[in-house]
Amino acid sequence: MGSAVTGGRKLAGGDLGGAVSVELADGRRLVAKTGPLVQREAAMLRAIAATGAPAPQVHHVDEGLLLMDHVEAGGDRNWNSLAEALHLLHAPRDEAYGWDEDYAFGAVAIINTRNDNWPGFWAQNRLLCHGETISGSITARLEALAKRLPDLLPAYPSPALLHGDLWGGNMLFHQGSLAALIDPACYVGHREVDAAMLTLFDHPPDSFFDALELQAGWRERLPIYRLWPLLVHLRLFGSAYRGSVENALGTLGV
């Protein structure tokens, strides 16, 4: 970056890793991340920024290092500003569902193989992909649900760029508005997926969902989309999430 490093500190992060705030002699502050997938993260951050939604600017990326803007954050969440950003992020795209590269949450692969049919994408890449990594009884119930997806999900919803891991820790607010979306797991899909993820650990007001102008029946589809992050948590963190997965499957009638 053309300047000496004068200081740094580890930033608070999620369960799967974090980042370091780096101070440079010329007064700039950057965020540094390392790891095998930082080039893919950089591509996702650039894709988000290209829509007009806020994301940290990427300054450098190579096989093991990502350097991006340090984004100031603090204060209350402004759900209206998040809704405005999601309208930009979720603008219709002329692409098949998926992404050109796979990604991962820790040891759990995120399979993004392209598919022109949305229920087919969700069945193969978000449900059946867990296979024998979880208990046989849950696997059988996932197979039963996958067969029903053509009746439960729209076949060709408008393709949208998804953040892919949209929970409170990945949204930075500052001075009353959304400052940046961080730590993405992007792919092209149904925009209700991001809305569903927001209901897993957070409680957006009804006015937020009204502003998103989702299609009729979206609340009935939320449990299908919430199931995937619950399965990921079950695989990453163990039996504490088994009850949540089984309850979600029960809600869906399988």
Buried (B, 14 or more C-beta within 10 A) or exposed (E): EEEEEEEBEEEEBEEBEEBBBBBBEEEBBBBBBEBEBBBBBBBBBBBBBEBEBBBBEBBEBEEEEBBBBBBEBEEEBBBBBBBBBBBBBBBEEEBBBBBEBBBBBEEBBBBBBBBEBBBBBBBBBBBBBBEEEBBEEBBEBBBEBBEBBBEBBBEEBEBBBBBBBBBEBBBBBBEEBBBBBBBBBBBBBBBBBBBBBBBBEBEBEEEBBEBBEBEEEBEEBBBBBBBBBBBBBBBBEEEEBBEBBBEBBEBBEB
